Amino acid sequence: MSLLVRRVVCSWFACAVSVGSSLAAPPLVIQAEKIYTVSGPVIENGSIVCADGKIVAIAETKQITIQSDAKVIKASVVLPGLIDVRTCVGLSGIFNAKQDSDQLESSSPLQPELRAIDAFNPREELVDYIRGFGITTIHTGHAPGELIAGQTLIAKTAGNTVEQALMIDGRAIAATLAEASSKSGKQSPGTRGKQMAMMRALFIEAKEYQAKRDKKPAKASEGADAAAGPVESAVPRNLKLEAIAEVLSGKKALIITADRSQDIASALRLASEFGIRIWLDSAAEAHMMIPQIQEAGVSILLHPSMARAGGEKENLTFLNAKMLHDAKIPFAIQGGYEAYVPKARVVLFEAAIAAAHGLPREAAIESITLSPARILGISDRVGSIDIGKDADLALYDGDPLEYTTHCTGVIINGQVVSDQVN
C-alpha cells in the first residue's frame, strides 16, 4: 500500500471514530518508533489501529485522532505476530513427561488418520511460553519418528479451547524418511528401500480406494430388480486411505522430514511419481541439493539454525538459510521438535542466528512471518501488517533480532494476551 493510501485510510478511520463508532469494542491503537510491516517498507514513528480483531488503519505518524475510550499502547518496535511453521507444541508439553507427550504414537508405522485436533491442548504451558516471545500462530502436529506419524493443524497461541485457537484443521500429513522411522529386528520398515515401498503401496491403495468411492453406484434395473436397490454397494470408509486421498487431491500437503541428501532425493522422487505437493521438513543437507530442489519447486520448513549437528544432521550448516534465500527457494525457519525440554526452539532466536550468518535481516524476519504464512496458505490473514489482516502483533523494546531485546506485549485478534512478557 502506498504512503498516500495509508494516510487516506487512516484519516477516514480517524473521522469515523471521532464522531462515534458502531464498532463492538473500542479500538486498540499501537504507537511505535518502528513498525516492520514485512510486506512493505519499515514505518518510523507510526501507528496501527485495530478493531473487531482486524487491522483497520496504518499511519505514518503517531498524531492521529481517535475516540476517547480507545486503548493506546506504546512500543519501540512492532512486528507481525511470529509464525512457527513446524512444531509439536500443544501435542508435546513443557515437562517432557508421559502425561503431556501426545506427539508420537509408535504402535504402527503408517498412521495418517491420526488428527492433531484430538491431541492439541491450547492451554498447555508450552504454548504460553513460546507466545511470550511473540509467536502468535503455530503449525503444529505429530512429530517426526514414524513413517507417517499423523496430521497437523494451524492454530493461534491464544484460546481456552481447540475451537477458539484453531485456524485450519488437517493442514498436512507428517511423514519421515530417515533412520528415526526405521524399525529394529524383523519389524517394518527396516531399511530405506522398505520405507519407500510402503509409502508407494499406501498411495496406490489410496488412489484406487478414492476411485471406487468416486464411482457412482449402478442404477437399479426396471421391474422386479428395482426393489433390490443399486447393484453396487457403497465402499466402506477407511480413515487411513481417506487421509492419503486428500494428499493425492491436493487438499492436504505431505510434510516429509528428511535430512540426508539421499532421503531428500527420495522425497522429491515420491512427489514426482504421484504428482503431490510436499514440504521438505528439516532438510539439513538442502544446501547439497539446491538444483534438484529448485527444479522440483518445493518449499522447505527449515531446521532451527541451532539444531544439534549430529546424526543425520551432521552436515547441516549455519549458511543453509542464506543459500536457500540466494537460490530463491521458498523456506521458513521452524522451531522444530526436541526430545528434551522445553521441546521446541524459539524461531525468533533461530532467525537471528541465520541473520548473523549471511541471511539479510529483512529476509530473516520474513522467514518467521510472511514466508511461513505463504507456505501454509494463510497469508491472507497473517504474516504481515496490512489493513484487513488479523490484528496479530508482537511488541519489542529494541531490535527484535538482538538477544537482549525483550518482548513487551503480544496481541492476537486485536486482544492483548501477553504484556511485559520476555
C-alpha positions in Angstrom: 0.0 0.0 0.0 1.3 3.4 -0.9 2.0 6.1 1.6 -0.9 8.2 0.3 -3.3 5.3 0.5 -2.2 4.6 4.1 -2.8 8.2 5.0 -6.2 8.3 3.4 -7.3 5.1 5.1 -6.1 6.4 8.4 -7.8 9.8 8.0 -11.1 8.1 7.2 -10.8 5.9 10.2 -9.9 8.9 12.5 -13.0 10.7 11.3 -15.2 7.7 11.8 -14.2 7.0 15.3 -14.2 10.7 16.4 -17.9 11.1 15.7 -18.9 7.9 17.5 -18.2 4.4 16.1 -20.6 1.4 15.9 -17.8 -1.0 16.5 -18.4 -3.7 19.0 -15.5 -2.7 21.2 -13.2 0.4 21.4 -10.3 0.3 19.1 -6.8 -0.6 20.1 -4.0 1.8 19.0 -0.3 0.9 18.9 2.1 3.8 18.6 5.6 2.6 17.8 9.0 4.1 16.9 9.4 1.4 14.2 6.9 -0.8 12.5 8.1 -3.7 10.4 5.2 -4.3 8.0 7.2 -7.0 6.2 5.0 -6.7 3.1 6.2 -3.1 2.7 8.7 -0.6 4.0 9.5 -0.1 7.6 7.5 2.8 9.1 9.2 5.2 11.5 7.1 6.7 14.3 3.8 5.3 13.1 0.5 4.0 14.5 -1.6 0.9 14.0 -5.3 0.9 14.7 -7.1 -2.4 15.4 -10.8 -3.0 15.7 -13.0 -6.1 15.7 -9.9 -8.3 15.6 -8.5 -6.8 12.4 -6.0 -4.1 11.4 -8.2 -1.2 10.2 -5.6 1.6 9.7 -1.9 2.2 9.5 -0.5 5.7 9.8 3.0 7.1 9.3 2.5 9.3 12.3 1.7 9.0 15.9 -0.6 12.0 15.7 -4.0 10.6 14.9 -7.4 11.4 16.3 -9.2 8.5 17.9 -12.2 8.1 20.1 -11.6 8.8 23.8 -12.2 5.2 25.0 -9.6 3.7 22.7 -6.8 1.8 24.4 -3.3 3.1 23.4 -0.1 1.1 23.7 3.3 2.5 23.1 6.1 0.3 21.8 9.6 0.6 20.5 9.3 -2.0 17.7 6.3 -3.8 16.3 6.4 -6.9 14.1 3.6 -9.0 12.7 2.9 -11.9 15.1 5.6 -14.5 14.5 4.7 -17.9 12.9 6.3 -21.2 13.7 6.0 -23.1 10.5 6.7 -26.6 12.0 6.4 -27.6 15.7 4.8 -30.1 18.0 3.8 -27.6 20.7 0.4 -28.3 22.2 0.8 -32.0 21.5 4.1 -32.1 23.3 4.2 -30.3 26.7 6.7 -28.4 28.7 7.5 -31.2 31.2 8.6 -33.9 28.7 6.5 -36.4 30.7 4.1 -39.2 29.6 1.1 -37.1 30.5 2.0 -34.2 28.2 3.6 -36.1 25.3 1.0 -37.0 22.7 3.1 -36.0 19.7 4.1 -39.5 18.6 2.2 -42.8 18.5 4.6 -45.7 17.9 2.2 -48.6 17.6 2.2 -48.6 13.8 4.4 -47.0 11.1 1.5 -45.8 8.9 -1.0 -43.6 10.8 -2.2 -40.8 8.5 -5.6 -40.9 10.1 -4.4 -39.5 13.5 -5.7 -35.9 13.8 -3.8 -33.3 15.7 -7.0 -31.7 16.8 -7.7 -34.7 19.0 -4.4 -34.2 20.9 -3.8 -30.5 20.8 -4.0 -28.7 24.2 -4.4 -25.0 23.8 -3.9 -24.4 27.5 -0.5 -26.2 27.6 2.1 -24.2 29.4 4.5 -24.6 26.4 2.0 -22.6 24.2 2.2 -19.7 26.7 6.0 -20.0 26.8 6.5 -19.5 23.1 3.8 -16.9 22.8 5.8 -14.9 25.3 8.5 -14.3 22.6 5.9 -13.0 20.1 4.8 -16.2 18.4 1.1 -15.9 17.6 0.5 -18.7 15.1 1.8 -22.3 15.1 1.6 -25.1 12.5 1.7 -28.0 14.9 1.0 -31.7 14.9 2.5 -35.1 15.1 6.3 -35.3 15.4 8.8 -37.0 13.1 9.6 -40.5 14.1 7.2 -42.8 12.2 6.9 -43.4 8.5 3.6 -41.5 8.6 3.0 -40.1 12.1 -0.3 -38.2 11.7 -1.8 -34.9 10.7 -1.1 -31.3 11.6 -3.2 -28.2 12.3 -2.7 -24.4 12.3 -3.7 -22.5 15.5 -3.3 -19.2 17.2 -1.5 -19.3 20.5 -4.5 -18.0 22.4 -7.8 -19.6 23.3 -9.2 -21.8 26.0 -10.5 -24.4 23.6 -9.2 -26.0 20.4 -12.1 -24.5 18.5 -11.2 -21.0 19.8 -7.5 -21.4 18.8 -8.0 -23.3 15.5 -7.4 -21.7 12.1 -7.1 -24.8 9.9 -7.6 -28.5 10.9 -5.8 -31.2 8.9 -3.4 -28.8 7.1 -0.9 -31.5 6.3 0.2 -35.1 7.0 3.6 -35.7 8.6 5.9 -38.3 7.2 9.5 -39.3 8.0 12.2 -40.6 5.6 15.0 -41.1 8.0 16.7 -43.6 10.3 14.2 -42.4 13.0 11.3 -44.1 11.2 13.2 -47.4 10.7 12.3 -50.4 13.0 14.6 -52.9 14.6 14.6 -56.6 14.2 12.1 -58.0 11.8 9.7 -55.1 12.1 8.9 -53.0 9.0 10.3 -50.7 7.7 13.8 -51.8 8.5 15.5 -50.2 5.5 15.2 -47.1 3.3 14.0 -49.3 0.4 11.2 -50.7 2.5 10.2 -47.2 3.7 9.7 -46.1 0.1 7.9 -49.4 -0.9 5.5 -49.0 2.0 4.8 -45.4 1.1 4.2 -46.2 -2.6 1.9 -49.1 -1.7 -0.2 -46.9 0.6 -0.5 -44.1 -2.1 -1.5 -46.6 -4.7 -4.1 -48.2 -2.4 -5.5 -44.7 -1.6 -5.7 -43.8 -5.2 -7.7 -47.0 -6.0 -9.8 -46.5 -2.9 -10.8 -43.0 -4.0 -11.5 -44.1 -7.5 -14.0 -46.6 -6.1 -15.5 -44.0 -3.8 -16.0 -41.6 -6.7 -17.6 -44.2 -8.9 -21.4 -43.7 -8.9 -23.4 -46.9 -8.0 -25.1 -48.6 -10.9 -28.8 -47.8 -11.2 -31.2 -50.5 -10.3 -32.9 -52.3 -13.2 -36.5 -51.9 -14.0 -39.2 -54.2 -12.7 -38.7 -56.8 -10.0 -35.0 -56.0 -9.7 -35.7 -52.4 -8.8 -36.7 -53.2 -5.2 -33.2 -54.7 -4.7 -31.7 -51.2 -5.0 -28.3 -50.4 -6.6 -26.3 -53.2 -7.9 -23.1 -51.9 -6.3 -22.8 -51.4 -2.6 -21.0 -48.3 -1.2 -17.3 -48.7 -0.5 -16.8 -48.9 3.3 -15.0 -45.9 4.7 -11.3 -46.2 5.5 -9.9 -43.2 7.5 -6.3 -44.1 6.7 -6.9 -44.1 2.9 -9.2 -41.1 3.1 -6.4 -39.0 4.6 -3.9 -40.1 1.9 -6.5 -39.4 -0.8 -6.7 -35.8 0.4 -2.9 -35.6 -0.2 -3.4 -37.0 -3.7 -6.1 -34.5 -4.4 -4.1 -31.6 -3.2 -6.3 -30.8 -0.2 -3.5 -31.6 2.2 0.2 -31.2 1.8 2.7 -34.0 2.8 5.4 -33.0 5.1 8.4 -35.2 4.7 11.1 -35.0 7.3 14.4 -35.7 5.5 17.9 -34.5 6.4 20.2 -36.7 4.4 20.6 -35.8 0.7 19.6 -39.3 -0.3 16.4 -39.0 1.7 15.6 -35.6 0.3 16.1 -37.1 -3.2 13.6 -39.9 -2.3 11.1 -37.4 -1.1 11.3 -35.4 -4.4 11.0 -38.7 -6.3 7.8 -39.6 -4.4 6.3 -36.2 -5.1 7.1 -36.5 -8.8 5.7 -40.1 -9.1 2.4 -39.2 -7.6 2.1 -35.6 -8.5 1.6 -34.5 -4.9 2.6 -31.3 -3.1 5.3 -31.9 -0.4 7.1 -29.7 2.1 10.6 -30.7 3.0 11.0 -30.7 6.7 14.3 -30.0 8.5 16.4 -30.6 5.3 19.8 -30.3 6.9 21.6 -31.2 3.7 19.4 -29.0 1.5 22.5 -27.0 0.6 23.8 -30.1 -1.2 20.5 -30.4 -3.3 19.9 -26.8 -4.4 19.4 -27.6 -8.2 17.1 -30.6 -7.5 15.0 -28.6 -5.0 14.7 -25.7 -7.4 13.6 -28.0 -10.2 11.0 -29.7 -8.0 9.6 -26.3 -6.8 9.1 -27.4 -3.3 9.1 -25.3 -0.1 11.3 -26.0 2.9 10.4 -25.9 6.6 14.0 -25.4 7.5 15.6 -26.8 10.7 16.3 -24.4 13.5 19.7 -22.7 13.0 21.0 -24.0 16.3 19.8 -27.6 15.8 22.3 -30.1 17.1 24.7 -31.1 14.3 24.8 -34.8 15.0 23.5 -38.0 13.5 21.6 -37.3 10.3 22.1 -33.5 10.8 25.9 -33.8 11.0 26.2 -31.9 7.7 24.0 -29.0 8.5 25.4 -25.5 8.2 24.5 -22.1 9.6 24.5 -20.9 6.0 21.6 -23.1 4.9 19.1 -20.3 5.2 21.3 -17.9 3.3 21.9 -20.4 0.5 18.2 -21.1 0.1 17.5 -17.4 0.0 20.1 -16.8 -2.6 18.7 -19.7 -4.7 15.2 -18.2 -4.3 13.8 -21.4 -2.8 10.8 -20.7 -0.6 11.6 -21.5 3.0 10.7 -20.7 6.6 12.7 -21.3 9.8 11.0 -23.6 12.2 11.0 -24.2 16.0 11.1 -27.9 15.4 10.7 -30.7 17.9 13.3 -31.6 20.5 13.3 -34.8 22.6 14.3 -32.8 25.6 12.7 -29.8 27.4 11.3 -27.4 26.5 10.6 -29.5 23.4 10.7 -26.5 20.9 13.2 -23.8 20.0 12.1 -20.1 19.7 12.0 -19.1 16.0 13.0 -15.5 16.8 16.4 -16.6 18.1 16.8 -19.1 15.2 16.2 -16.4 12.6 18.7 -14.1 14.4 21.4 -16.8 14.1 20.6 -17.2 10.4 20.9 -13.4 10.0 24.3 -13.5 11.8 25.4 -16.0 9.1 24.6 -14.1 6.0 20.8 -14.1 5.7 19.7 -10.5 5.2 17.9 -9.2 8.3 14.8 -8.4 6.3 14.7 -12.0 4.9 15.3 -13.3 8.5 12.2 -11.5 9.8 10.2 -12.6 6.7 11.3 -16.2 7.3 9.3 -16.3 10.6 6.4 -14.1 9.5 5.2 -13.7 5.8 7.2 -16.6 4.4 5.6 -19.3 6.6 2.2 -17.7 6.1 2.6 -18.1 2.3 3.8 -21.7 2.6 0.9 -22.6 4.9 -1.6 -20.8 2.7 -2.7 -18.3 5.4 -1.1 -15.1 4.2 -4.5 -13.5 3.6 -4.9 -13.4 7.4 -1.5 -13.3 9.0 2.2 -12.8 8.3 2.4 -9.0 7.7 1.0 -5.8 9.0 -1.7 -4.9 6.4 -5.1 -3.4 6.6 -7.7 -6.2 6.7 -5.5 -8.8 8.2 -5.8 -10.3 11.7 -4.6 -7.9 14.4 -1.8 -10.2 15.5 1.2 -8.2 16.6 4.4 -8.7 18.6 5.9 -5.7 20.5 9.6 -5.4 21.5 11.7 -2.9 23.4 14.5 -3.0 20.8 16.0 -4.8 17.8 13.9 -8.0 17.6 17.0 -9.9 16.4 19.1 -8.8 19.3 19.3 -11.4 22.1 19.0 -8.8 24.9 15.7 -7.4 23.4 12.5 -8.3 25.3 9.1 -9.0 24.0 6.9 -6.4 25.8 3.5 -7.4 24.5 1.6 -9.8 22.3 -1.7 -9.0 20.6 -3.8 -11.7 19.0 -7.1 -11.0 17.1 -6.9 -7.4 18.5 -6.7 -8.6 22.1 -3.7 -8.1 24.4 -2.9 -11.6 25.5 0.6 -11.0 26.9 2.0 -7.9 28.5 5.7 -7.3 29.5 6.5 -11.0 29.0 10.1 -11.7 27.9 
